[in-house]
Amino acid sequence: MDHRTEEEREQQNLGEEAVHDEKRRKQKITIRLVYADGSSRWNSSSSCTALSYCCQADECLADLQAAKRYNRRHKVCERHAKAPVVLVSGTRQRFCQQCSKFHELALFDDNKRSCRERLASHNERRRKAQAHHADLQSQPESDIN
């Protein structure tokens, strides 16, 4: 049985991710830059460039070129979109499914994938719709027509 706290397990996961990210960071990416005048040149780098789709997570070199349209649009790889903790610009964050962007962990409840603000507005809309539906059902049929 694992007697470690959730924070200890999270730290281990972050450590394992760092080792994995370090290996990927050492990989070279070579791209061909083509200019409007028809000239071109090859560019090698160890990180993503403005010309490619890259994940926003720190040191993530996932090429989103072949990823789903959603992931390319929001610049987040599948792994980091679902991860409970992601380092973005040096801050611990989580990807919000409602806002489609990263927020600091403090804006989320427990392990939820939507921030409190968006969950509150979502729940408010649901309550209004349920109240409206209940009002319609409580009215006599002659009032509705």
Biotite code that builds the C-alpha atoms (Angstrom):
import biotite.structure as struc

atoms = struc.array([
    struc.Atom([0.000, 0.000, 0.000], chain_id="A", res_id=1, res_name="MET", atom_name="CA", element="C"),
    struc.Atom([1.283, 3.464, -0.888], chain_id="A", res_id=2, res_name="ASP", atom_name="CA", element="C"),
    struc.Atom([1.533, 5.613, 2.277], chain_id="A", res_id=3, res_name="HIS", atom_name="CA", element="C"),
    struc.Atom([2.802, 8.749, 0.540], chain_id="A", res_id=4, res_name="ARG", atom_name="CA", element="C"),
    struc.Atom([0.761, 11.924, 0.598], chain_id="A", res_id=5, res_name="THR", atom_name="CA", element="C"),
    struc.Atom([-0.831, 13.223, -2.572], chain_id="A", res_id=6, res_name="GLU", atom_name="CA", element="C"),
    struc.Atom([1.775, 16.007, -2.658], chain_id="A", res_id=7, res_name="GLU", atom_name="CA", element="C"),
    struc.Atom([4.638, 13.470, -2.470], chain_id="A", res_id=8, res_name="GLU", atom_name="CA", element="C"),
    struc.Atom([3.130, 11.457, -5.333], chain_id="A", res_id=9, res_name="ARG", atom_name="CA", element="C"),
    struc.Atom([2.662, 14.671, -7.341], chain_id="A", res_id=10, res_name="GLU", atom_name="CA", element="C"),
    struc.Atom([6.308, 15.647, -6.720], chain_id="A", res_id=11, res_name="GLN", atom_name="CA", element="C"),
    struc.Atom([7.451, 12.230, -7.951], chain_id="A", res_id=12, res_name="GLN", atom_name="CA", element="C"),
    struc.Atom([5.294, 12.574, -11.075], chain_id="A", res_id=13, res_name="ASN", atom_name="CA", element="C"),
    struc.Atom([6.754, 16.037, -11.738], chain_id="A", res_id=14, res_name="LEU", atom_name="CA", element="C"),
    struc.Atom([10.248, 14.583, -11.294], chain_id="A", res_id=15, res_name="GLY", atom_name="CA", element="C"),
    struc.Atom([9.515, 11.798, -13.774], chain_id="A", res_id=16, res_name="GLU", atom_name="CA", element="C"),
    struc.Atom([8.087, 14.352, -16.219], chain_id="A", res_id=17, res_name="GLU", atom_name="CA", element="C"),
    struc.Atom([11.233, 16.464, -15.856], chain_id="A", res_id=18, res_name="ALA", atom_name="CA", element="C"),
    struc.Atom([13.436, 13.484, -16.809], chain_id="A", res_id=19, res_name="VAL", atom_name="CA", element="C"),
    struc.Atom([11.192, 12.757, -19.797], chain_id="A", res_id=20, res_name="HIS", atom_name="CA", element="C"),
    struc.Atom([11.157, 16.450, -20.810], chain_id="A", res_id=21, res_name="ASP", atom_name="CA", element="C"),
    struc.Atom([14.957, 16.637, -20.535], chain_id="A", res_id=22, res_name="GLU", atom_name="CA", element="C"),
    struc.Atom([15.312, 13.745, -22.988], chain_id="A", res_id=23, res_name="LYS", atom_name="CA", element="C"),
    struc.Atom([12.872, 15.374, -25.416], chain_id="A", res_id=24, res_name="ARG", atom_name="CA", element="C"),
    struc.Atom([14.528, 18.774, -25.041], chain_id="A", res_id=25, res_name="ARG", atom_name="CA", element="C"),
    struc.Atom([17.789, 17.334, -26.338], chain_id="A", res_id=26, res_name="LYS", atom_name="CA", element="C"),
    struc.Atom([16.113, 16.269, -29.578], chain_id="A", res_id=27, res_name="GLN", atom_name="CA", element="C"),
    struc.Atom([16.751, 18.522, -32.559], chain_id="A", res_id=28, res_name="LYS", atom_name="CA", element="C"),
    struc.Atom([13.931, 19.852, -34.680], chain_id="A", res_id=29, res_name="ILE", atom_name="CA", element="C"),
    struc.Atom([14.815, 20.836, -38.225], chain_id="A", res_id=30, res_name="THR", atom_name="CA", element="C"),
    struc.Atom([12.451, 22.979, -40.246], chain_id="A", res_id=31, res_name="ILE", atom_name="CA", element="C"),
    struc.Atom([12.657, 24.567, -43.670], chain_id="A", res_id=32, res_name="ARG", atom_name="CA", element="C"),
    struc.Atom([11.833, 28.278, -43.762], chain_id="A", res_id=33, res_name="LEU", atom_name="CA", element="C"),
    struc.Atom([10.338, 29.385, -47.080], chain_id="A", res_id=34, res_name="VAL", atom_name="CA", element="C"),
    struc.Atom([10.107, 33.119, -47.744], chain_id="A", res_id=35, res_name="TYR", atom_name="CA", element="C"),
    struc.Atom([7.704, 35.050, -49.992], chain_id="A", res_id=36, res_name="ALA", atom_name="CA", element="C"),
    struc.Atom([10.466, 35.699, -52.555], chain_id="A", res_id=37, res_name="ASP", atom_name="CA", element="C"),
    struc.Atom([10.878, 31.935, -52.990], chain_id="A", res_id=38, res_name="GLY", atom_name="CA", element="C"),
    struc.Atom([14.169, 31.649, -51.130], chain_id="A", res_id=39, res_name="SER", atom_name="CA", element="C"),
    struc.Atom([14.461, 29.158, -48.316], chain_id="A", res_id=40, res_name="SER", atom_name="CA", element="C"),
    struc.Atom([16.823, 27.998, -45.604], chain_id="A", res_id=41, res_name="ARG", atom_name="CA", element="C"),
    struc.Atom([16.986, 25.192, -43.092], chain_id="A", res_id=42, res_name="TRP", atom_name="CA", element="C"),
    struc.Atom([16.787, 25.986, -39.418], chain_id="A", res_id=43, res_name="ASN", atom_name="CA", element="C"),
    struc.Atom([17.678, 23.592, -36.596], chain_id="A", res_id=44, res_name="SER", atom_name="CA", element="C"),
    struc.Atom([16.589, 24.261, -33.069], chain_id="A", res_id=45, res_name="SER", atom_name="CA", element="C"),
    struc.Atom([15.920, 22.401, -29.877], chain_id="A", res_id=46, res_name="SER", atom_name="CA", element="C"),
    struc.Atom([12.573, 24.095, -29.337], chain_id="A", res_id=47, res_name="SER", atom_name="CA", element="C"),
    struc.Atom([9.415, 24.871, -31.261], chain_id="A", res_id=48, res_name="CYS", atom_name="CA", element="C"),
    struc.Atom([9.295, 27.884, -33.539], chain_id="A", res_id=49, res_name="THR", atom_name="CA", element="C"),
    struc.Atom([6.596, 30.359, -34.455], chain_id="A", res_id=50, res_name="ALA", atom_name="CA", element="C"),
    struc.Atom([6.044, 28.434, -37.684], chain_id="A", res_id=51, res_name="LEU", atom_name="CA", element="C"),
    struc.Atom([4.988, 25.231, -35.959], chain_id="A", res_id=52, res_name="SER", atom_name="CA", element="C"),
    struc.Atom([2.242, 24.282, -33.536], chain_id="A", res_id=53, res_name="TYR", atom_name="CA", element="C"),
    struc.Atom([3.764, 23.741, -30.084], chain_id="A", res_id=54, res_name="CYS", atom_name="CA", element="C"),
    struc.Atom([2.364, 22.979, -26.662], chain_id="A", res_id=55, res_name="CYS", atom_name="CA", element="C"),
    struc.Atom([2.416, 25.902, -24.188], chain_id="A", res_id=56, res_name="GLN", atom_name="CA", element="C"),
    struc.Atom([3.772, 23.736, -21.362], chain_id="A", res_id=57, res_name="ALA", atom_name="CA", element="C"),
    struc.Atom([7.336, 24.516, -20.327], chain_id="A", res_id=58, res_name="ASP", atom_name="CA", element="C"),
    struc.Atom([9.897, 22.422, -22.181], chain_id="A", res_id=59, res_name="GLU", atom_name="CA", element="C"),
    struc.Atom([7.234, 20.433, -24.035], chain_id="A", res_id=60, res_name="CYS", atom_name="CA", element="C"),
    struc.Atom([8.386, 19.823, -27.565], chain_id="A", res_id=61, res_name="LEU", atom_name="CA", element="C"),
    struc.Atom([5.277, 17.996, -28.689], chain_id="A", res_id=62, res_name="ALA", atom_name="CA", element="C"),
    struc.Atom([4.706, 18.754, -32.358], chain_id="A", res_id=63, res_name="ASP", atom_name="CA", element="C"),
    struc.Atom([1.008, 19.479, -32.711], chain_id="A", res_id=64, res_name="LEU", atom_name="CA", element="C"),
    struc.Atom([1.107, 19.395, -36.524], chain_id="A", res_id=65, res_name="GLN", atom_name="CA", element="C"),
    struc.Atom([-0.569, 15.965, -36.560], chain_id="A", res_id=66, res_name="ALA", atom_name="CA", element="C"),
    struc.Atom([-2.658, 16.598, -33.423], chain_id="A", res_id=67, res_name="ALA", atom_name="CA", element="C"),
    struc.Atom([-6.397, 17.171, -33.319], chain_id="A", res_id=68, res_name="LYS", atom_name="CA", element="C"),
    struc.Atom([-7.641, 20.558, -34.469], chain_id="A", res_id=69, res_name="ARG", atom_name="CA", element="C"),
    struc.Atom([-8.687, 21.482, -30.898], chain_id="A", res_id=70, res_name="TYR", atom_name="CA", element="C"),
    struc.Atom([-5.166, 20.851, -29.589], chain_id="A", res_id=71, res_name="ASN", atom_name="CA", element="C"),
    struc.Atom([-3.576, 22.897, -32.378], chain_id="A", res_id=72, res_name="ARG", atom_name="CA", element="C"),
    struc.Atom([-6.014, 25.789, -31.896], chain_id="A", res_id=73, res_name="ARG", atom_name="CA", element="C"),
    struc.Atom([-5.377, 26.001, -28.152], chain_id="A", res_id=74, res_name="HIS", atom_name="CA", element="C"),
    struc.Atom([-1.684, 25.070, -28.376], chain_id="A", res_id=75, res_name="LYS", atom_name="CA", element="C"),
    struc.Atom([-1.825, 22.253, -25.854], chain_id="A", res_id=76, res_name="VAL", atom_name="CA", element="C"),
    struc.Atom([-0.855, 18.614, -26.376], chain_id="A", res_id=77, res_name="CYS", atom_name="CA", element="C"),
    struc.Atom([-3.230, 15.829, -25.322], chain_id="A", res_id=78, res_name="GLU", atom_name="CA", element="C"),
    struc.Atom([-1.030, 14.929, -22.341], chain_id="A", res_id=79, res_name="ARG", atom_name="CA", element="C"),
    struc.Atom([-0.926, 18.446, -20.876], chain_id="A", res_id=80, res_name="HIS", atom_name="CA", element="C"),
    struc.Atom([-4.610, 19.152, -21.613], chain_id="A", res_id=81, res_name="ALA", atom_name="CA", element="C"),
    struc.Atom([-5.513, 16.356, -19.191], chain_id="A", res_id=82, res_name="LYS", atom_name="CA", element="C"),
    struc.Atom([-2.671, 16.689, -16.688], chain_id="A", res_id=83, res_name="ALA", atom_name="CA", element="C"),
    struc.Atom([-3.627, 17.802, -13.155], chain_id="A", res_id=84, res_name="PRO", atom_name="CA", element="C"),
    struc.Atom([-0.498, 20.012, -12.884], chain_id="A", res_id=85, res_name="VAL", atom_name="CA", element="C"),
    struc.Atom([1.497, 21.612, -15.715], chain_id="A", res_id=86, res_name="VAL", atom_name="CA", element="C"),
    struc.Atom([4.340, 24.117, -15.559], chain_id="A", res_id=87, res_name="LEU", atom_name="CA", element="C"),
    struc.Atom([3.551, 27.054, -17.865], chain_id="A", res_id=88, res_name="VAL", atom_name="CA", element="C"),
    struc.Atom([5.896, 30.049, -17.711], chain_id="A", res_id=89, res_name="SER", atom_name="CA", element="C"),
    struc.Atom([7.292, 28.612, -14.487], chain_id="A", res_id=90, res_name="GLY", atom_name="CA", element="C"),
    struc.Atom([3.898, 28.516, -12.703], chain_id="A", res_id=91, res_name="THR", atom_name="CA", element="C"),
    struc.Atom([1.910, 25.448, -11.710], chain_id="A", res_id=92, res_name="ARG", atom_name="CA", element="C"),
    struc.Atom([-1.271, 25.519, -13.766], chain_id="A", res_id=93, res_name="GLN", atom_name="CA", element="C"),
    struc.Atom([-4.060, 23.352, -15.174], chain_id="A", res_id=94, res_name="ARG", atom_name="CA", element="C"),
    struc.Atom([-5.827, 23.515, -18.536], chain_id="A", res_id=95, res_name="PHE", atom_name="CA", element="C"),
    struc.Atom([-9.466, 24.607, -18.148], chain_id="A", res_id=96, res_name="CYS", atom_name="CA", element="C"),
    struc.Atom([-11.852, 22.706, -20.429], chain_id="A", res_id=97, res_name="GLN", atom_name="CA", element="C"),
    struc.Atom([-14.407, 25.521, -20.354], chain_id="A", res_id=98, res_name="GLN", atom_name="CA", element="C"),
    struc.Atom([-12.066, 28.453, -21.025], chain_id="A", res_id=99, res_name="CYS", atom_name="CA", element="C"),
    struc.Atom([-9.653, 26.434, -23.192], chain_id="A", res_id=100, res_name="SER", atom_name="CA", element="C"),
    struc.Atom([-6.644, 28.001, -21.521], chain_id="A", res_id=101, res_name="LYS", atom_name="CA", element="C"),
    struc.Atom([-4.294, 27.469, -18.595], chain_id="A", res_id=102, res_name="PHE", atom_name="CA", element="C"),
    struc.Atom([-5.124, 28.919, -15.154], chain_id="A", res_id=103, res_name="HIS", atom_name="CA", element="C"),
    struc.Atom([-3.280, 28.791, -11.835], chain_id="A", res_id=104, res_name="GLU", atom_name="CA", element="C"),
    struc.Atom([-4.230, 25.804, -9.673], chain_id="A", res_id=105, res_name="LEU", atom_name="CA", element="C"),
    struc.Atom([-5.879, 28.048, -7.050], chain_id="A", res_id=106, res_name="ALA", atom_name="CA", element="C"),
    struc.Atom([-8.732, 28.742, -9.494], chain_id="A", res_id=107, res_name="LEU", atom_name="CA", element="C"),
    struc.Atom([-9.818, 25.080, -9.542], chain_id="A", res_id=108, res_name="PHE", atom_name="CA", element="C"),
    struc.Atom([-11.727, 23.007, -6.986], chain_id="A", res_id=109, res_name="ASP", atom_name="CA", element="C"),
    struc.Atom([-10.017, 19.712, -6.140], chain_id="A", res_id=110, res_name="ASP", atom_name="CA", element="C"),
    struc.Atom([-9.289, 17.787, -9.343], chain_id="A", res_id=111, res_name="ASN", atom_name="CA", element="C"),
    struc.Atom([-11.920, 19.501, -11.480], chain_id="A", res_id=112, res_name="LYS", atom_name="CA", element="C"),
    struc.Atom([-10.928, 20.388, -15.039], chain_id="A", res_id=113, res_name="ARG", atom_name="CA", element="C"),
    struc.Atom([-12.995, 23.581, -15.209], chain_id="A", res_id=114, res_name="SER", atom_name="CA", element="C"),
    struc.Atom([-12.225, 26.725, -13.210], chain_id="A", res_id=115, res_name="CYS", atom_name="CA", element="C"),
    struc.Atom([-14.629, 27.851, -10.464], chain_id="A", res_id=116, res_name="ARG", atom_name="CA", element="C"),
    struc.Atom([-15.738, 30.955, -12.396], chain_id="A", res_id=117, res_name="GLU", atom_name="CA", element="C"),
    struc.Atom([-16.838, 28.991, -15.461], chain_id="A", res_id=118, res_name="ARG", atom_name="CA", element="C"),
    struc.Atom([-18.395, 26.220, -13.373], chain_id="A", res_id=119, res_name="LEU", atom_name="CA", element="C"),
    struc.Atom([-20.420, 28.827, -11.460], chain_id="A", res_id=120, res_name="ALA", atom_name="CA", element="C"),
    struc.Atom([-21.775, 30.411, -14.652], chain_id="A", res_id=121, res_name="SER", atom_name="CA", element="C"),
    struc.Atom([-22.492, 26.969, -16.111], chain_id="A", res_id=122, res_name="HIS", atom_name="CA", element="C"),
    struc.Atom([-24.413, 25.936, -12.974], chain_id="A", res_id=123, res_name="ASN", atom_name="CA", element="C"),
    struc.Atom([-26.310, 29.246, -12.964], chain_id="A", res_id=124, res_name="GLU", atom_name="CA", element="C"),
    struc.Atom([-27.467, 28.661, -16.557], chain_id="A", res_id=125, res_name="ARG", atom_name="CA", element="C"),
    struc.Atom([-28.580, 25.143, -15.637], chain_id="A", res_id=126, res_name="ARG", atom_name="CA", element="C"),
    struc.Atom([-30.549, 26.409, -12.623], chain_id="A", res_id=127, res_name="ARG", atom_name="CA", element="C"),
    struc.Atom([-32.290, 29.055, -14.754], chain_id="A", res_id=128, res_name="LYS", atom_name="CA", element="C"),
    struc.Atom([-33.211, 26.480, -17.394], chain_id="A", res_id=129, res_name="ALA", atom_name="CA", element="C"),
    struc.Atom([-34.560, 24.066, -14.757], chain_id="A", res_id=130, res_name="GLN", atom_name="CA", element="C"),
    struc.Atom([-36.578, 26.840, -13.070], chain_id="A", res_id=131, res_name="ALA", atom_name="CA", element="C"),
    struc.Atom([-38.033, 27.921, -16.425], chain_id="A", res_id=132, res_name="HIS", atom_name="CA", element="C"),
    struc.Atom([-38.928, 24.314, -17.258], chain_id="A", res_id=133, res_name="HIS", atom_name="CA", element="C"),
    struc.Atom([-40.575, 23.861, -13.823], chain_id="A", res_id=134, res_name="ALA", atom_name="CA", element="C"),
    struc.Atom([-42.582, 27.099, -14.308], chain_id="A", res_id=135, res_name="ASP", atom_name="CA", element="C"),
    struc.Atom([-43.902, 25.875, -17.650], chain_id="A", res_id=136, res_name="LEU", atom_name="CA", element="C"),
    struc.Atom([-44.975, 22.555, -16.161], chain_id="A", res_id=137, res_name="GLN", atom_name="CA", element="C"),
    struc.Atom([-46.732, 24.168, -13.180], chain_id="A", res_id=138, res_name="SER", atom_name="CA", element="C"),
    struc.Atom([-48.893, 26.444, -15.372], chain_id="A", res_id=139, res_name="GLN", atom_name="CA", element="C"),
    struc.Atom([-52.328, 25.171, -16.434], chain_id="A", res_id=140, res_name="PRO", atom_name="CA", element="C"),
    struc.Atom([-52.485, 24.175, -20.095], chain_id="A", res_id=141, res_name="GLU", atom_name="CA", element="C"),
    struc.Atom([-54.952, 27.017, -20.888], chain_id="A", res_id=142, res_name="SER", atom_name="CA", element="C"),
    struc.Atom([-52.341, 29.610, -19.743], chain_id="A", res_id=143, res_name="ASP", atom_name="CA", element="C"),
    struc.Atom([-49.658, 28.176, -22.025], chain_id="A", res_id=144, res_name="ILE", atom_name="CA", element="C"),
    struc.Atom([-51.757, 28.271, -25.207], chain_id="A", res_id=145, res_name="ASN", atom_name="CA", element="C"),
])
